[in-house]
Amino acid sequence: MTKESLPPFGHALSGAAGAMLALAITYPVDVVKTRMQVSPGAALKASRRAFVEDEDLMPEYHSMWHALACILETEGLSGLYAGLPAGLLGTASSNFSYFFFYNWIRDWHKRNGFASSTAIELLLGAAAGALSQLTTIPVSVVITRQQTTPPSRRMSFRDTWLSIVRDEGVTGLWKGLKPSMVLVSNPAITYGMFERLKQLVTKGDATRALSAGEVFFIGAAAKTLATVVTYPLIMAKVKMQYKPPKEHANDPRFQYKGAVDVLRKVAKSEGLQGWYKGMQPQILKAVFSQALLFLLKDQIDKYTLLLFVLARGNLVKQRNR
């Protein structure tokens, strides 16, 4: 059994494990990114009330470093890890399902002798991403709520899930589904570009293994491109999943009919630059977590392969008894 012959389950397992390690390293940046994306900005400039004065209100962050300082000052280090268990669960489930579906579809594509191209790679990635989103978006909604809820009101994963169902119905767990389905282009572009850049670096030599540094920088380049292209929708999805303060629950500025409505209202209150609020930590987190994912997954693949070989050996021994 070679690395390429790992079954879809093996690729899914190594992909999920690598993603969880990458998230654990970059999680504080993820929290900062989410807080910046949902901060009210110009819509509440008149009030200018600090988070510490009214913990239902998110402050207006001026930069990634300002957001980081505010969170540390008001919540301490624990604030940067708000919702980490849910984040790990969400990352494990989404990446496991993505790698499983991606490799399963790709294996089927190869077995049937279809030609491969950049366009085909993107389509395969999009199909896998769509299937993954359909099954894991409820966890994403819970993560957003936990990351943006004041410490005194922050609940466990289970209680957050139940409160969403109680207050908003089961459909509340699927907020942001439409932009999420469009955002399958993000991993599609990422993985498609990674495969093509990999071929350029290896000059088509399938036997040549990439070094750890090559894997890191190719993954970073691929993810940067995907993030810049899709960021307005990423921001819109998070705003749809966010629950505004009670005093603004009926404010039309915080009620969205869809991603297009989010973009329209943000542009009206903050200008087009509002579409890219929080992009700096998003790119930082996305680039390094994705590069680490590729790097760690490549190493974990080897251990996963070893486990599969050992498991297969044990099965053969038991059958021969």
C-alpha positions in Angstrom: 0.0 0.0 0.0 1.4 3.4 -1.0 0.4 6.9 0.1 -1.6 7.4 -3.1 -3.5 4.1 -2.4 -4.8 5.3 1.0 -8.6 4.8 1.0 -10.9 7.9 1.3 -11.3 7.1 5.0 -7.5 7.3 5.5 -7.2 10.6 3.7 -10.1 12.0 5.7 -8.6 10.9 9.0 -5.2 12.4 8.3 -6.8 15.6 6.9 -9.0 16.1 9.9 -6.1 15.5 12.3 -3.9 18.0 10.5 -6.6 20.6 10.4 -7.2 20.3 14.2 -3.6 20.8 15.0 -3.5 23.8 12.6 -6.6 25.3 14.2 -5.2 24.9 17.8 -2.1 26.9 16.7 -4.0 29.7 14.9 -7.3 29.8 17.0 -6.7 33.2 18.7 -6.4 34.8 15.2 -9.7 33.1 14.3 -11.4 34.7 17.3 -10.0 38.1 16.4 -11.1 37.7 12.8 -14.7 36.8 13.8 -15.0 39.7 16.3 -13.8 42.1 13.7 -16.3 40.7 11.1 -19.3 41.2 13.3 -18.3 44.5 15.0 -21.0 47.1 14.1 -18.6 49.7 12.8 -20.2 52.9 11.6 -23.7 51.6 12.3 -23.2 52.3 16.0 -20.5 55.0 16.0 -22.8 57.4 17.6 -23.1 55.3 20.8 -19.4 54.5 21.1 -20.0 52.4 24.1 -17.2 50.1 25.1 -17.5 46.4 25.5 -16.7 46.6 29.2 -19.6 49.2 29.7 -22.2 47.1 27.9 -21.1 43.6 27.3 -23.9 43.1 24.8 -22.2 45.5 22.4 -19.2 44.5 20.3 -16.6 47.4 20.2 -15.5 49.0 17.0 -12.1 47.5 16.3 -9.6 49.6 14.4 -7.1 46.9 13.5 -6.2 43.3 14.3 -3.8 44.4 17.0 -6.5 46.7 18.5 -9.0 43.8 18.6 -6.3 41.5 20.2 -5.6 44.1 22.9 -9.3 44.7 23.6 -10.0 41.0 24.1 -7.0 40.5 26.3 -7.9 43.5 28.4 -11.6 42.7 28.9 -11.5 38.9 28.9 -8.0 37.8 29.4 -6.2 35.0 27.5 -9.3 32.8 27.8 -11.1 35.2 25.5 -8.8 34.3 22.7 -9.9 30.6 23.0 -13.6 31.2 23.3 -15.4 28.2 21.7 -12.2 26.2 21.1 -13.8 22.8 21.8 -16.6 23.6 19.3 -14.0 24.9 16.9 -12.0 21.7 17.0 -15.2 19.7 16.5 -16.2 21.8 13.6 -12.8 21.6 12.0 -12.5 17.9 12.5 -16.0 17.2 11.1 -15.7 19.6 8.1 -12.2 18.5 7.1 -12.9 14.9 7.6 -16.0 15.1 5.4 -14.3 17.2 2.9 -11.2 15.0 2.5 -13.4 11.9 2.5 -15.7 13.2 -0.3 -12.9 14.8 -2.2 -10.8 11.6 -2.4 -13.8 9.4 -2.9 -15.0 11.5 -5.9 -11.4 11.8 -7.2 -10.9 8.0 -7.0 -14.2 7.4 -8.8 -13.1 9.9 -11.5 -9.7 8.1 -12.0 -11.3 4.7 -12.0 -13.5 5.7 -14.9 -10.6 7.0 -16.9 -11.7 10.6 -17.1 -9.1 13.2 -18.1 -7.8 15.6 -15.4 -7.4 19.3 -15.7 -7.5 22.4 -13.5 -11.2 22.8 -14.3 -11.9 19.2 -13.3 -10.0 19.6 -10.1 -12.0 22.7 -9.2 -15.3 20.9 -9.9 -14.3 17.9 -7.8 -13.3 20.2 -4.9 -16.6 22.1 -5.2 -18.6 18.9 -5.1 -16.8 17.7 -2.1 -17.1 21.1 -0.4 -20.9 21.3 -1.0 -21.4 17.9 0.5 -19.3 18.8 3.5 -21.1 22.1 4.1 -24.5 20.5 4.0 -23.5 18.2 6.9 -21.4 20.5 9.1 -22.7 24.1 8.9 -24.7 23.8 12.2 -21.4 23.4 14.1 -20.2 26.6 12.3 -23.2 28.6 13.6 -22.5 27.4 17.1 -18.8 28.4 16.9 -19.7 31.9 15.7 -22.2 32.3 18.6 -19.6 31.2 21.2 -16.9 33.4 19.8 -19.0 36.5 19.9 -21.0 35.9 23.1 -19.9 37.9 26.3 -18.1 35.7 28.8 -20.9 35.9 31.4 -23.4 34.5 28.9 -21.2 32.1 27.0 -22.7 28.6 27.1 -21.5 25.1 26.4 -21.7 23.6 22.9 -24.8 21.7 23.8 -26.6 24.6 25.5 -25.7 27.0 22.6 -27.1 24.5 20.1 -30.3 24.1 22.1 -30.7 27.8 22.6 -30.5 28.4 18.8 -33.2 25.8 18.2 -35.4 27.2 21.0 -35.1 30.8 19.9 -34.8 30.5 16.1 -36.0 27.0 15.2 -34.0 24.3 13.6 -33.4 26.5 10.6 -31.4 28.7 12.8 -28.7 26.1 12.8 -28.4 26.5 9.0 -27.9 30.2 8.8 -25.4 31.2 6.2 -26.0 28.0 4.1 -26.4 29.8 0.8 -23.1 31.8 1.0 -21.5 28.7 2.4 -22.5 26.8 -0.7 -21.0 29.5 -2.9 -17.9 29.5 -0.7 -17.1 25.9 -1.7 -15.1 27.7 -4.4 -12.6 28.6 -1.7 -11.3 25.1 -1.0 -11.9 24.3 -4.6 -9.5 27.1 -5.7 -7.2 26.2 -2.9 -6.8 22.5 -3.6 -7.0 22.9 -7.3 -4.2 25.6 -7.2 -2.2 23.4 -4.8 -2.3 20.5 -7.2 -1.3 22.6 -10.2 1.5 24.5 -8.3 2.7 21.1 -7.0 3.0 19.8 -10.6 4.9 23.0 -11.6 7.4 22.6 -8.8 7.9 18.9 -9.4 7.8 19.4 -13.2 5.3 16.6 -13.5 7.6 14.1 -11.8 5.1 12.0 -9.7 7.9 10.2 -8.0 9.5 13.4 -6.5 8.3 14.2 -3.0 7.9 17.8 -2.0 10.0 19.2 0.9 8.2 20.5 4.0 9.1 24.1 3.0 7.7 23.6 -0.5 4.5 22.2 0.8 4.2 25.1 3.2 4.7 27.9 0.7 2.6 26.3 -2.0 -0.3 25.9 0.4 0.1 29.5 1.5 0.1 30.8 -2.0 -3.0 28.8 -2.9 -4.9 29.8 0.1 -4.1 33.5 -0.2 -5.6 33.6 -3.7 -8.8 31.8 -2.6 -9.3 34.1 0.5 -8.9 37.4 -1.3 -11.4 36.4 -4.0 -14.1 35.1 -1.7 -13.7 37.3 1.4 -16.8 39.5 1.1 -19.0 36.3 1.2 -17.0 35.0 4.1 -17.8 38.2 6.0 -21.4 38.1 5.0 -21.8 34.5 6.2 -20.4 35.3 9.6 -22.7 38.3 10.0 -25.7 36.1 9.1 -24.7 33.6 11.8 -24.1 36.2 14.4 -26.8 37.1 17.0 -26.9 40.9 17.6 -27.4 42.4 21.1 -30.9 42.3 22.4 -31.4 46.0 22.2 -30.7 45.8 18.4 -32.5 42.5 17.8 -35.3 44.4 15.9 -33.1 46.9 14.3 -33.3 46.4 10.5 -29.6 47.2 10.1 -28.9 43.9 11.9 -31.5 41.8 10.2 -30.4 40.2 7.0 -32.4 38.4 4.3 -29.3 36.9 2.7 -25.7 37.5 1.8 -26.5 40.1 -0.8 -28.5 42.0 1.8 -25.6 41.9 4.1 -23.2 43.3 1.5 -25.7 46.0 0.6 -26.2 47.2 4.2 -22.6 47.0 5.1 -21.7 49.1 2.0 -24.4 51.6 2.9 -23.2 52.1 6.5 -19.4 51.6 6.1 -18.6 51.8 2.4 -17.1 49.1 0.3 -14.2 48.9 2.7 -16.6 47.3 5.2 -16.7 44.2 3.0 -13.1 43.6 3.8 -13.2 44.3 7.6 -11.2 41.7 9.3 -9.5 40.5 6.1 -6.0 40.8 7.6 -6.5 38.2 10.4 -8.6 36.1 8.0 -5.7 35.9 5.5 -3.2 35.4 8.3 -5.2 32.6 9.8 -6.3 31.1 6.5 -2.8 31.1 5.0 -1.0 29.7 7.9 -3.7 27.2 8.9 -4.0 26.0 5.3 -0.2 25.7 4.9 0.1 23.9 8.2 -2.8 21.7 7.1 -0.9 20.6 4.0 2.3 20.3 5.9 0.8 18.3 8.8 -1.4 16.2 6.6 1.6 15.1 4.5 3.3 13.9 7.7 0.2 12.4 9.3 -0.5 10.5 6.0 2.6 8.5 6.7 1.5 7.5 10.1 -2.0 6.8 8.9 -0.6 4.6 6.1 1.4 2.7 8.8 -1.7 2.2 10.9 -3.6 0.8 7.8 -0.7 -1.5 7.0 -0.5 -2.8 10.6 -4.3 -3.2 10.7 -4.3 -5.1 7.4 -1.5 -7.3 8.7 -3.4 -8.1 11.8 -6.5 -9.0 9.7 -4.5 -11.3 7.5 -3.0 -13.1 10.6 -6.4 -13.6 12.1 -7.8 -15.0 8.9 -4.9 -17.4 8.6 -5.5 -18.8 12.1 
